Amino acid sequence: MKSFMDEFKAFISRGNVMDMAVGIIIGGAFTAIVNSLVEDLISPLLGLFGGMNFDHMALNLSENVTLNYGKFITALINFLIIAFVLFSIIKALNAAAGKLKKEEEEAAPTTKMCPYCKSEDIPLGACKCLHCGSELELSEEEKAAALAEQEAAAAAE
């Protein structure tokens, strides 16, 4: 039983669960704001043009049965507004992420400095300095990239 509780505590304290909880709470608050926008501003304004507020639209089928289709229309407007706002937020976030990724790709260095003659225009995968002819040590990343290039060339043959 103790291990079960330890696992549960580890699950609850993970970052993803906390992020999800915060998202749900903010989503509930945002829903309240959108509901107020539709019910208190948009529906009355539409009522000016249409002569009635959607919330009051209903169809009485019998004494005890009433279809409140106006409330359904209000809920549909709420959904469309929330969907539009979320679409706009996601689109803006994707655009910002795309710009950030593009800047990171552009900022990636393509040359390195020779430790002997201090020339700065040596290509990253070079084993010898173009200027002084010194043997250069490759970093782990350069070794991995060179190995991948060799394997790709061998596979192409």
C-alpha positions as CSV (number, residue, x, y, z in Angstrom):
1,M,0.0,0.0,0.0
2,K,2.9,2.4,0.8
3,S,4.4,1.9,-2.7
4,F,1.0,2.7,-4.2
5,M,0.8,5.9,-2.3
6,D,4.4,6.8,-3.2
7,E,3.6,6.2,-6.9
8,F,0.5,8.3,-6.6
9,K,2.4,11.1,-4.9
10,A,5.1,11.0,-7.7
11,F,2.3,11.1,-10.3
12,I,0.6,14.1,-8.8
13,S,3.8,16.1,-8.3
14,R,4.9,15.7,-11.9
15,G,5.0,18.9,-13.9
16,N,2.6,17.8,-16.6
17,V,-0.2,17.1,-14.1
18,M,0.3,20.6,-12.5
19,D,0.3,22.2,-15.9
20,M,-2.9,20.5,-16.8
21,A,-4.5,21.5,-13.6
22,V,-3.5,25.2,-14.1
23,G,-4.8,24.9,-17.7
24,I,-8.2,23.6,-16.6
25,I,-8.6,26.3,-13.9
26,I,-7.7,29.1,-16.4
27,G,-10.0,27.4,-19.0
28,G,-12.9,27.6,-16.5
29,A,-12.2,31.2,-15.8
30,F,-11.9,32.0,-19.5
31,T,-15.2,30.2,-20.2
32,A,-16.9,32.3,-17.6
33,I,-15.6,35.4,-19.3
34,V,-16.8,34.2,-22.7
35,N,-20.2,33.3,-21.3
36,S,-20.6,36.7,-19.8
37,L,-19.5,38.3,-23.1
38,V,-22.1,36.4,-25.0
39,E,-25.0,36.6,-22.5
40,D,-24.4,40.1,-21.3
41,L,-23.2,41.9,-24.5
42,I,-23.6,40.0,-27.7
43,S,-27.1,38.5,-27.1
44,P,-28.6,41.8,-26.0
45,L,-27.0,43.6,-29.0
46,L,-28.3,41.0,-31.4
47,G,-31.7,41.4,-29.6
48,L,-31.7,45.0,-30.7
49,F,-31.5,44.0,-34.3
50,G,-33.7,40.9,-34.1
51,G,-36.1,42.2,-31.6
52,M,-35.4,39.5,-28.9
53,N,-32.7,38.0,-26.8
54,F,-31.7,34.4,-27.7
55,D,-31.9,33.3,-24.1
56,H,-35.6,33.9,-24.0
57,M,-36.4,32.0,-27.2
58,A,-38.2,28.8,-26.2
59,L,-40.8,26.4,-27.6
60,N,-43.5,25.1,-25.3
61,L,-44.4,21.5,-26.2
62,S,-46.7,21.0,-23.3
63,E,-47.2,22.4,-19.8
64,N,-44.2,20.6,-18.4
65,V,-42.0,20.4,-21.5
66,T,-40.2,23.4,-22.9
67,L,-37.4,23.5,-25.5
68,N,-35.0,26.3,-24.7
69,Y,-33.4,26.5,-28.1
70,G,-32.3,30.1,-27.4
71,K,-30.0,28.9,-24.7
72,F,-28.6,26.4,-27.2
73,I,-27.9,29.2,-29.7
74,T,-26.2,31.1,-26.9
75,A,-24.1,28.0,-26.0
76,L,-23.2,27.6,-29.7
77,I,-22.1,31.3,-30.0
78,N,-20.0,30.7,-26.8
79,F,-18.3,27.7,-28.4
80,L,-17.6,29.5,-31.6
81,I,-16.0,32.4,-29.8
82,I,-13.9,30.1,-27.6
83,A,-12.8,28.1,-30.7
84,F,-11.9,31.3,-32.5
85,V,-9.9,32.7,-29.6
86,L,-8.0,29.4,-29.1
87,F,-7.3,29.1,-32.8
88,S,-5.9,32.7,-32.8
89,I,-3.7,31.9,-29.7
90,I,-2.4,28.6,-31.2
91,K,-1.7,30.3,-34.5
92,A,0.2,33.1,-32.8
93,L,2.2,30.7,-30.7
94,N,3.1,28.6,-33.8
95,A,4.2,31.7,-35.7
96,A,6.3,32.8,-32.7
97,A,7.8,29.3,-32.4
98,G,8.5,29.2,-36.1
99,K,10.4,32.6,-35.9
100,L,12.4,31.4,-32.9
101,K,13.3,28.1,-34.6
102,K,14.3,30.0,-37.8
103,E,16.5,32.4,-35.7
104,E,18.2,29.5,-34.0
105,E,18.9,27.8,-37.3
106,E,20.4,31.0,-38.7
107,A,22.4,31.5,-35.6
108,A,24.0,28.1,-35.7
109,P,27.8,28.5,-36.4
110,T,29.2,27.0,-39.6
111,T,32.8,27.8,-38.9
112,K,35.3,27.4,-36.0
113,M,38.6,29.0,-34.9
114,C,41.9,27.3,-35.3
115,P,43.5,27.0,-31.8
116,Y,47.0,27.5,-33.3
117,C,46.8,30.4,-35.7
118,K,43.4,31.8,-34.5
119,S,41.9,31.9,-38.0
120,E,38.1,32.0,-37.6
121,D,36.9,30.7,-41.0
122,I,37.7,27.0,-40.7
123,P,34.7,24.8,-41.6
124,L,33.2,22.9,-38.7
125,G,34.1,19.4,-40.0
126,A,37.6,20.3,-41.1
127,C,40.5,18.1,-39.8
128,K,43.2,20.5,-40.8
129,C,43.5,24.3,-40.7
130,L,43.3,26.0,-44.1
131,H,45.8,28.6,-43.1
132,C,48.5,26.9,-41.0
133,G,48.0,23.2,-41.8
134,S,47.7,22.2,-38.1
135,E,45.8,19.0,-37.3
136,L,42.5,19.9,-35.6
137,E,40.6,17.8,-33.1
138,L,36.9,17.2,-34.0
139,S,34.3,17.7,-31.3
140,E,31.9,14.9,-30.6
141,E,29.2,16.6,-32.7
142,E,31.6,17.0,-35.6
143,K,32.6,13.4,-35.4
144,A,29.0,12.3,-35.4
145,A,28.2,14.5,-38.3
146,A,31.2,13.3,-40.3
147,L,30.3,9.6,-39.5
148,A,26.7,10.3,-40.7
149,E,28.0,11.9,-43.9
150,Q,30.3,8.9,-44.6
151,E,27.5,6.4,-44.0
152,A,25.2,8.4,-46.3
153,A,27.8,8.5,-49.0
154,A,28.4,4.7,-48.7
155,A,24.7,4.1,-48.9
156,A,24.4,6.2,-52.0
157,E,27.1,4.2,-53.8
